[in-house]
Amino acid sequence: MSTTPEQLKEKLADASSSYGYVYYGSRLKSERSRYIATGRIMVQLDPGVPVSSLASAKHLTVVKPVNAKLGIFLLEPSSRLDLVQQCNELNTMPQVKYASPEWIRPVLLR
């Protein structure tokens, strides 16, 4: 599922959205340590845990299964809380193996 230009404008216009927010992997704010959030969360669930129950409990929308056999799904938050904070909350749940923001790491052109 791709983002249309209209959806992109709407997400970027929303000041409380994590979409397009830039995080740095180190204290140095350089291009090499820059990650850009898509506003979505990649999550892996324990076997047998239905993604729909987690999504409804945490107010998330299932965007698509990345690997349903392994329990990996791409989710989109409905609330505009801090993306990293939401992932940290998901990681404390016993049925979640891991949760991480979906990152884009820009390629450096030379």
N, CA, C and O atoms as a GROMACS GRO file, in nm:
protein
  440
    1MET      N    1   0.086  -0.117   0.000
    1MET     CA    2   0.000   0.000   0.000
    1MET      C    3   0.090   0.123   0.000
    1MET      O    4   0.166   0.146   0.095
    2SER      N    5   0.082   0.200  -0.104
    2SER     CA    6   0.168   0.319  -0.112
    2SER      C    7   0.090   0.443  -0.071
    2SER      O    8  -0.033   0.445  -0.071
    3THR      N    9   0.164   0.544  -0.036
    3THR     CA   10   0.104   0.670   0.007
    3THR      C   11   0.082   0.758  -0.116
    3THR      O   12   0.173   0.780  -0.195
    4THR      N   13  -0.039   0.809  -0.130
    4THR     CA   14  -0.069   0.898  -0.242
    4THR      C   15  -0.014   1.037  -0.212
    4THR      O   16   0.012   1.068  -0.096
    5PRO      N   17   0.006   1.121  -0.312
    5PRO     CA   18   0.055   1.257  -0.287
    5PRO      C   19  -0.036   1.336  -0.192
    5PRO      O   20   0.014   1.416  -0.112
    6GLU      N   21  -0.167   1.314  -0.199
    6GLU     CA   22  -0.259   1.384  -0.110
    6GLU      C   23  -0.239   1.339   0.035
    6GLU      O   24  -0.239   1.421   0.127
    7GLN      N   25  -0.222   1.207   0.054
    7GLN     CA   26  -0.197   1.156   0.189
    7GLN      C   27  -0.065   1.207   0.244
    7GLN      O   28  -0.055   1.240   0.362
    8LEU      N   29   0.036   1.215   0.159
    8LEU     CA   30   0.166   1.266   0.200
    8LEU      C   31   0.155   1.410   0.247
    8LEU      O   32   0.210   1.446   0.351
    9LYS      N   33   0.085   1.494   0.171
    9LYS     CA   34   0.065   1.634   0.210
    9LYS      C   35  -0.005   1.643   0.345
    9LYS      O   36   0.033   1.724   0.431
   10GLU      N   37  -0.108   1.560   0.363
   10GLU     CA   38  -0.184   1.562   0.488
   10GLU      C   39  -0.097   1.521   0.607
   10GLU      O   40  -0.104   1.582   0.713
   11LYS      N   41  -0.016   1.416   0.588
   11LYS     CA   42   0.071   1.370   0.697
   11LYS      C   43   0.177   1.473   0.732
   11LYS      O   44   0.206   1.496   0.849
   12LEU      N   45   0.235   1.535   0.631
   12LEU     CA   46   0.339   1.635   0.657
   12LEU      C   47   0.281   1.762   0.716
   12LEU      O   48   0.351   1.832   0.790
   13ALA      N   49   0.156   1.793   0.687
   13ALA     CA   50   0.093   1.914   0.740
   13ALA      C   51   0.055   1.899   0.886
   13ALA      O   52   0.043   1.998   0.958
   14ASP      N   53   0.035   1.774   0.931
   14ASP     CA   54  -0.004   1.748   1.069
   14ASP      C   55   0.121   1.759   1.158
   14ASP      O   56   0.208   1.672   1.155
   15ALA      N   57   0.129   1.866   1.235
   15ALA     CA   58   0.248   1.893   1.317
   15ALA      C   59   0.269   1.788   1.425
   15ALA      O   60   0.382   1.770   1.471
   16SER      N   61   0.164   1.717   1.466
   16SER     CA   62   0.178   1.618   1.573
   16SER      C   63   0.215   1.480   1.519
   16SER      O   64   0.233   1.387   1.598
   17SER      N   65   0.225   1.465   1.388
   17SER     CA   66   0.255   1.336   1.328
   17SER      C   67   0.404   1.305   1.336
   17SER      O   68   0.488   1.396   1.329
   18SER      N   69   0.438   1.176   1.351
   18SER     CA   70   0.578   1.132   1.349
   18SER      C   71   0.626   1.106   1.207
   18SER      O   72   0.742   1.073   1.186
   19TYR      N   73   0.536   1.121   1.109
   19TYR     CA   74   0.571   1.094   0.970
   19TYR      C   75   0.676   1.193   0.924
   19TYR      O   76   0.659   1.314   0.937
   20GLY      N   77   0.784   1.142   0.872
   20GLY     CA   78   0.891   1.227   0.822
   20GLY      C   79   0.982   1.284   0.929
   20GLY      O   80   1.072   1.361   0.899
   21TYR      N   81   0.958   1.246   1.056
   21TYR     CA   82   1.041   1.296   1.165
   21TYR      C   83   1.180   1.236   1.152
   21TYR      O   84   1.194   1.118   1.119
   22VAL      N   85   1.281   1.314   1.176
   22VAL     CA   86   1.418   1.269   1.161
   22VAL      C   87   1.476   1.235   1.298
   22VAL      O   88   1.470   1.314   1.392
   23TYR      N   89   1.532   1.114   1.308
   23TYR     CA   90   1.602   1.069   1.428
   23TYR      C   91   1.748   1.050   1.392
   23TYR      O   92   1.782   1.022   1.277
   24TYR      N   93   1.835   1.067   1.489
   24TYR     CA   94   1.978   1.047   1.466
   24TYR      C   95   2.026   0.932   1.552
   24TYR      O   96   1.991   0.922   1.670
   25GLY      N   97   2.106   0.844   1.493
   25GLY     CA   98   2.157   0.726   1.561
   25GLY      C   99   2.272   0.753   1.655
   25GLY      O  100   2.314   0.664   1.728
   26SER      N  101   2.323   0.873   1.654
   26SER     CA  102   2.432   0.909   1.746
   26SER      C  103   2.414   1.055   1.784
   26SER      O  104   2.323   1.123   1.737
   27ARG      N  105   2.502   1.102   1.869
   27ARG     CA  106   2.494   1.243   1.910
   27ARG      C  107   2.533   1.338   1.798
   27ARG      O  108   2.495   1.455   1.798
   28LEU      N  109   2.611   1.287   1.704
   28LEU     CA  110   2.649   1.369   1.589
   28LEU      C  111   2.533   1.374   1.492
   28LEU      O  112   2.485   1.270   1.447
   29LYS      N  113   2.488   1.492   1.460
   29LYS     CA  114   2.378   1.506   1.365
   29LYS      C  115   2.437   1.515   1.225
   29LYS      O  116   2.452   1.623   1.167
   30SER      N  117   2.470   1.399   1.173
   30SER     CA  118   2.528   1.392   1.039
   30SER      C  119   2.438   1.308   0.949
   30SER      O  120   2.348   1.239   0.997
   31GLU      N  121   2.464   1.316   0.820
   31GLU     CA  122   2.385   1.238   0.724
   31GLU      C  123   2.402   1.089   0.746
   31GLU      O  124   2.310   1.012   0.718
   32ARG      N  125   2.517   1.047   0.794
   32ARG     CA  126   2.544   0.905   0.813
   32ARG      C  127   2.466   0.844   0.929
   32ARG      O  128   2.443   0.723   0.931
   33SER      N  129   2.424   0.925   1.024
   33SER     CA  130   2.352   0.871   1.140
   33SER      C  131   2.203   0.909   1.137
   33SER      O  132   2.134   0.898   1.238
   34ARG      N  133   2.154   0.954   1.022
   34ARG     CA  134   2.016   1.003   1.012
   34ARG      C  135   1.920   0.891   0.969
   34ARG      O  136   1.948   0.815   0.876
   35TYR      N  137   1.807   0.884   1.040
   35TYR     CA  138   1.699   0.792   1.006
   35TYR      C  139   1.570   0.874   0.998
   35TYR      O  140   1.549   0.964   1.079
   36ILE      N  141   1.486   0.843   0.902
   36ILE     CA  142   1.360   0.914   0.886
   36ILE      C  143   1.246   0.815   0.912
   36ILE      O  144   1.243   0.707   0.852
   37ALA      N  145   1.154   0.852   0.999
   37ALA     CA  146   1.042   0.765   1.034
   37ALA      C  147   0.932   0.778   0.929
   37ALA      O  148   0.904   0.887   0.879
   38THR      N  149   0.869   0.665   0.898
   38THR     CA  150   0.756   0.666   0.806
   38THR      C  151   0.624   0.686   0.879
   38THR      O  152   0.520   0.705   0.817
   39GLY      N  153   0.629   0.682   1.012
   39GLY     CA  154   0.506   0.695   1.090
   39GLY      C  155   0.439   0.561   1.113
   39GLY      O  156   0.328   0.556   1.167
   40ARG      N  157   0.504   0.453   1.074
   40ARG     CA  158   0.450   0.319   1.090
   40ARG      C  159   0.538   0.236   1.183
   40ARG      O  160   0.653   0.272   1.210
   41ILE      N  161   0.483   0.126   1.232
   41ILE     CA  162   0.553   0.040   1.328
   41ILE      C  163   0.563  -0.101   1.271
   41ILE      O  164   0.464  -0.156   1.224
   42MET      N  165   0.684  -0.158   1.276
   42MET     CA  166   0.706  -0.297   1.238
   42MET      C  167   0.702  -0.378   1.367
   42MET      O  168   0.773  -0.346   1.463
   43VAL      N  169   0.619  -0.481   1.370
   43VAL     CA  170   0.603  -0.559   1.493
   43VAL      C  171   0.606  -0.708   1.461
   43VAL      O  172   0.554  -0.752   1.359
   44GLN      N  173   0.670  -0.786   1.552
   44GLN     CA  174   0.666  -0.931   1.540
   44GLN      C  175   0.598  -0.985   1.664
   44GLN      O  176   0.634  -0.952   1.777
   45LEU      N  177   0.497  -1.070   1.642
   45LEU     CA  178   0.419  -1.126   1.751
   45LEU      C  179   0.458  -1.271   1.775
   45LEU      O  180   0.511  -1.338   1.686
   46ASP      N  181   0.432  -1.319   1.897
   46ASP     CA  182   0.452  -1.460   1.927
   46ASP      C  183   0.358  -1.544   1.840
   46ASP      O  184   0.252  -1.496   1.800
   47PRO      N  185   0.396  -1.669   1.811
   47PRO     CA  186   0.310  -1.755   1.730
   47PRO      C  187   0.171  -1.771   1.793
   47PRO      O  188   0.158  -1.788   1.914
   48GLY      N  189   0.069  -1.764   1.709
   48GLY     CA  190  -0.067  -1.784   1.755
   48GLY      C  191  -0.137  -1.660   1.805
   48GLY      O  192  -0.257  -1.665   1.834
   49VAL      N  193  -0.066  -1.548   1.817
   49VAL     CA  194  -0.128  -1.424   1.864
   49VAL      C  195  -0.190  -1.354   1.741
   49VAL      O  196  -0.117  -1.320   1.648
   50PRO      N  197  -0.321  -1.333   1.741
   50PRO     CA  198  -0.382  -1.265   1.625
   50PRO      C  199  -0.348  -1.117   1.625
   50PRO      O  200  -0.362  -1.048   1.726
   51VAL      N  201  -0.304  -1.068   1.511
   51VAL     CA  202  -0.264  -0.928   1.499
   51VAL      C  203  -0.384  -0.837   1.519
   51VAL      O  204  -0.369  -0.724   1.567
   52SER      N  205  -0.502  -0.883   1.485
   52SER     CA  206  -0.622  -0.799   1.499
   52SER      C  207  -0.651  -0.766   1.645
   52SER      O  208  -0.698  -0.656   1.674
   53SER      N  209  -0.625  -0.860   1.737
   53SER     CA  210  -0.650  -0.831   1.879
   53SER      C  211  -0.553  -0.727   1.933
   53SER      O  212  -0.592  -0.640   2.010
   54LEU      N  213  -0.426  -0.736   1.893
   54LEU     CA  214  -0.328  -0.637   1.937
   54LEU      C  215  -0.360  -0.501   1.874
   54LEU      O  216  -0.354  -0.398   1.941
   55ALA      N  217  -0.394  -0.502   1.747
   55ALA     CA  218  -0.424  -0.376   1.677
   55ALA      C  219  -0.542  -0.304   1.740
   55ALA      O  220  -0.536  -0.183   1.760
   56SER      N  221  -0.648  -0.376   1.772
   56SER     CA  222  -0.765  -0.310   1.831
   56SER      C  223  -0.737  -0.265   1.973
   56SER      O  224  -0.786  -0.160   2.015
   57ALA      N  225  -0.659  -0.341   2.049
   57ALA     CA  226  -0.628  -0.305   2.188
   57ALA      C  227  -0.542  -0.179   2.196
   57ALA      O  228  -0.555  -0.100   2.289
   58LYS      N  229  -0.453  -0.161   2.099
   58LYS     CA  230  -0.359  -0.049   2.102
   58LYS      C  231  -0.394   0.060   2.000
   58LYS      O  232  -0.314   0.151   1.977
   59HIS      N  233  -0.511   0.053   1.941
   59HIS     CA  234  -0.558   0.153   1.844
   59HIS      C  235  -0.462   0.166   1.726
   59HIS      O  236  -0.418   0.276   1.691
   60LEU      N  237  -0.429   0.052   1.666
   60LEU     CA  238  -0.341   0.046   1.550
   60LEU      C  239  -0.419  -0.009   1.432
   60LEU      O  240  -0.517  -0.081   1.449
   61THR      N  241  -0.376   0.025   1.313
   61THR     CA  242  -0.435  -0.027   1.190
   61THR      C  243  -0.332  -0.117   1.124
   61THR      O  244  -0.216  -0.080   1.110
   62VAL      N  245  -0.374  -0.235   1.083
   62VAL     CA  246  -0.285  -0.327   1.013
   62VAL      C  247  -0.271  -0.278   0.869
   62VAL      O  248  -0.369  -0.276   0.794
   63VAL      N  249  -0.150  -0.239   0.832
   63VAL     CA  250  -0.125  -0.191   0.695
   63VAL      C  251  -0.108  -0.310   0.603
   63VAL      O  252  -0.172  -0.319   0.498
   64LYS      N  253  -0.019  -0.403   0.643
   64LYS     CA  254   0.001  -0.524   0.563
   64LYS      C  255   0.085  -0.624   0.642
   64LYS      O  256   0.161  -0.585   0.731
   65PRO      N  257   0.070  -0.752   0.610
   65PRO     CA  258   0.160  -0.851   0.669
   65PRO      C  259   0.294  -0.847   0.593
   65PRO      O  260   0.296  -0.850   0.470
   66VAL      N  261   0.401  -0.839   0.666
   66VAL     CA  262   0.534  -0.843   0.604
   66VAL      C  263   0.573  -0.988   0.583
   66VAL      O  264   0.620  -1.027   0.475
   67ASN      N  265   0.554  -1.068   0.688
   67ASN     CA  266   0.573  -1.213   0.682
   67ASN      C  267   0.478  -1.273   0.784
   67ASN      O  268   0.514  -1.291   0.900
   68ALA      N  269   0.358  -1.303   0.741
   68ALA     CA  270   0.253  -1.352   0.832
   68ALA      C  271   0.293  -1.484   0.898
   68ALA      O  272   0.255  -1.510   1.012
   69LYS      N  273   0.368  -1.568   0.827
   69LYS     CA  274   0.411  -1.697   0.882
   69LYS      C  275   0.498  -1.677   1.006
   69LYS      O  276   0.490  -1.755   1.101
   70LEU      N  277   0.581  -1.574   1.004
   70LEU     CA  278   0.667  -1.544   1.119
   70LEU      C  279   0.602  -1.445   1.216
   70LEU      O  280   0.660  -1.414   1.320
   71GLY      N  281   0.483  -1.395   1.183
   71GLY     CA  282   0.412  -1.303   1.271
   71GLY      C  283   0.462  -1.160   1.264
   71GLY      O  284   0.452  -1.086   1.361
   72ILE      N  285   0.516  -1.120   1.147
   72ILE     CA  286   0.568  -0.983   1.130
   72ILE      C  287   0.467  -0.902   1.050
   72ILE      O  288   0.427  -0.940   0.940
   73PHE      N  289   0.428  -0.787   1.107
   73PHE     CA  290   0.326  -0.703   1.045
   73PHE      C  291   0.369  -0.557   1.049
   73PHE      O  292   0.446  -0.515   1.136
   74LEU      N  293   0.317  -0.481   0.955
   74LEU     CA  294   0.338  -0.336   0.951
   74LEU      C  295   0.209  -0.271   0.998
   74LEU      O  296   0.102  -0.294   0.941
   75LEU      N  297   0.218  -0.191   1.104
   75LEU     CA  298   0.101  -0.129   1.166
   75LEU      C  299   0.113   0.023   1.160
   75LEU      O  300   0.223   0.078   1.157
   76GLU      N  301  -0.002   0.088   1.157
   76GLU     CA  302  -0.004   0.234   1.158
   76GLU      C  303  -0.083   0.282   1.279
   76GLU      O  304  -0.198   0.242   1.297
   77PRO      N  305  -0.022   0.366   1.363
   77PRO     CA  306  -0.093   0.417   1.480
   77PRO      C  307  -0.203   0.515   1.442
   77PRO      O  308  -0.188   0.593   1.347
   78SER      N  309  -0.313   0.511   1.515
   78SER     CA  310  -0.419   0.608   1.491
   78SER      C  311  -0.396   0.734   1.573
   78SER      O  312  -0.441   0.842   1.536
   79SER      N  313  -0.327   0.719   1.686
   79SER     CA  314  -0.297   0.837   1.768
   79SER      C  315  -0.164   0.897   1.723
   79SER      O  316  -0.084   0.830   1.658
   80ARG      N  317  -0.142   1.021   1.757
   80ARG     CA  318  -0.022   1.091   1.713
   80ARG      C  319   0.079   1.105   1.826
   80ARG      O  320   0.146   1.208   1.839
   81LEU      N  321   0.090   1.002   1.908
   81LEU     CA  322   0.190   1.002   2.014
   81LEU      C  323   0.328   0.981   1.952
   81LEU      O  324   0.341   0.950   1.834
   82ASP      N  325   0.429   0.998   2.033
   82ASP     CA  326   0.566   0.977   1.988
   82ASP      C  327   0.582   0.832   1.943
   82ASP      O  328   0.548   0.740   2.017
   83LEU      N  329   0.633   0.813   1.825
   83LEU     CA  330   0.648   0.681   1.764
   83LEU      C  331   0.738   0.590   1.846
   83LEU      O  332   0.706   0.472   1.866
   84VAL      N  333   0.849   0.641   1.894
   84VAL     CA  334   0.942   0.561   1.974
   84VAL      C  335   0.876   0.521   2.106
   84VAL      O  336   0.893   0.408   2.152
   85GLN      N  337   0.801   0.611   2.166
   85GLN     CA  338   0.730   0.581   2.290
   85GLN      C  339   0.628   0.469   2.267
   85GLN      O  340   0.615   0.379   2.350
   86GLN      N  341   0.556   0.475   2.156
   86GLN     CA  342   0.458   0.369   2.125
   86GLN      C  343   0.528   0.234   2.108
   86GLN      O  344   0.478   0.132   2.154
   87CYS      N  345   0.642   0.234   2.043
   87CYS     CA  346   0.717   0.109   2.025
   87CYS      C  347   0.767   0.056   2.158
   87CYS      O  348   0.764  -0.065   2.182
   88ASN      N  349   0.813   0.144   2.245
   88ASN     CA  350   0.858   0.102   2.377
   88ASN      C  351   0.744   0.038   2.456
   88ASN      O  352   0.765  -0.062   2.525
   89GLU      N  353   0.623   0.095   2.446
   89GLU     CA  354   0.507   0.037   2.514
   89GLU      C  355   0.474  -0.100   2.457
   89GLU      O  356   0.445  -0.193   2.533
   90LEU      N  357   0.478  -0.114   2.326
   90LEU     CA  358   0.452  -0.245   2.265
   90LEU      C  359   0.556  -0.348   2.306
   90LEU      O  360   0.523  -0.465   2.327
   91ASN      N  361   0.681  -0.306   2.319
   91ASN     CA  362   0.788  -0.399   2.356
   91ASN      C  363   0.774  -0.451   2.499
   91ASN      O  364   0.836  -0.552   2.534
   92THR      N  365   0.695  -0.386   2.582
   92THR     CA  366   0.674  -0.435   2.719
   92THR      C  367   0.565  -0.542   2.725
   92THR      O  368   0.548  -0.607   2.828
   93MET      N  369   0.491  -0.560   2.616
   93MET     CA  370   0.383  -0.659   2.613
   93MET      C  371   0.441  -0.799   2.594
   93MET      O  372   0.530  -0.817   2.511
   94PRO      N  373   0.392  -0.899   2.670
   94PRO     CA  374   0.449  -1.034   2.661
   94PRO      C  375   0.429  -1.103   2.526
   94PRO      O  376   0.509  -1.188   2.490
   95GLN      N  377   0.324  -1.068   2.452
   95GLN     CA  378   0.298  -1.134   2.324
   95GLN      C  379   0.374  -1.070   2.206
   95GLN      O  380   0.364  -1.118   2.093
   96VAL      N  381   0.448  -0.963   2.233
   96VAL     CA  382   0.524  -0.894   2.128
   96VAL      C  383   0.671  -0.931   2.139
   96VAL      O  384   0.733  -0.909   2.243
   97LYS      N  385   0.726  -0.988   2.030
   97LYS     CA  386   0.870  -1.020   2.029
   97LYS      C  387   0.952  -0.892   2.013
   97LYS      O  388   1.049  -0.872   2.085
   98TYR      N  389   0.912  -0.807   1.920
   98TYR     CA  390   0.976  -0.677   1.904
   98TYR      C  391   0.883  -0.582   1.832
   98TYR      O  392   0.795  -0.623   1.757
   99ALA      N  393   0.904  -0.455   1.856
   99ALA     CA  394   0.834  -0.349   1.786
   99ALA      C  395   0.934  -0.238   1.761
   99ALA      O  396   1.009  -0.199   1.851
  100SER      N  397   0.935  -0.187   1.639
  100SER     CA  398   1.030  -0.084   1.602
  100SER      C  399   0.966   0.009   1.500
  100SER      O  400   0.886  -0.035   1.418
  101PRO      N  401   1.000   0.137   1.504
  101PRO     CA  402   0.951   0.225   1.397
  101PRO      C  403   1.003   0.176   1.262
  101PRO      O  404   1.112   0.120   1.253
  102GLU      N  405   0.924   0.198   1.160
  102GLU     CA  406   0.972   0.168   1.025
  102GLU      C  407   1.058   0.288   0.984
  102GLU      O  408   1.010   0.401   0.978
  103TRP      N  409   1.185   0.260   0.957
  103TRP     CA  410   1.281   0.366   0.926
  103TRP      C  411   1.314   0.368   0.778
  103TRP      O  412   1.311   0.265   0.711
  104ILE      N  413   1.346   0.484   0.731
  104ILE     CA  414   1.409   0.501   0.600
  104ILE      C  415   1.547   0.557   0.629
  104ILE      O  416   1.561   0.658   0.698
  105ARG      N  417   1.645   0.494   0.577
  105ARG     CA  418   1.781   0.546   0.593
  105ARG      C  419   1.826   0.598   0.458
  105ARG      O  420   1.849   0.520   0.366
  106PRO      N  421   1.837   0.729   0.445
  106PRO     CA  422   1.872   0.786   0.314
  106PRO      C  423   2.007   0.735   0.264
  106PRO      O  424   2.102   0.718   0.341
  107VAL      N  425   2.013   0.712   0.135
  107VAL     CA  426   2.138   0.672   0.071
  107VAL      C  427   2.218   0.797   0.041
  107VAL      O  428   2.167   0.895  -0.013
  108LEU      N  429   2.345   0.791   0.076
  108LEU     CA  430   2.433   0.904   0.048
  108LEU      C  431   2.485   0.896  -0.095
  108LEU      O  432   2.544   0.795  -0.134
  109LEU      N  433   2.463   0.999  -0.170
  109LEU     CA  434   2.512   1.002  -0.306
  109LEU      C  435   2.650   1.067  -0.309
  109LEU      O  436   2.676   1.161  -0.235
  110ARG      N  437   2.733   1.019  -0.391
  110ARG     CA  438   2.869   1.074  -0.399
  110ARG      C  439   2.891   1.139  -0.531
  110ARG      O  440   2.999   1.191  -0.557
   0.00000   0.00000   0.00000
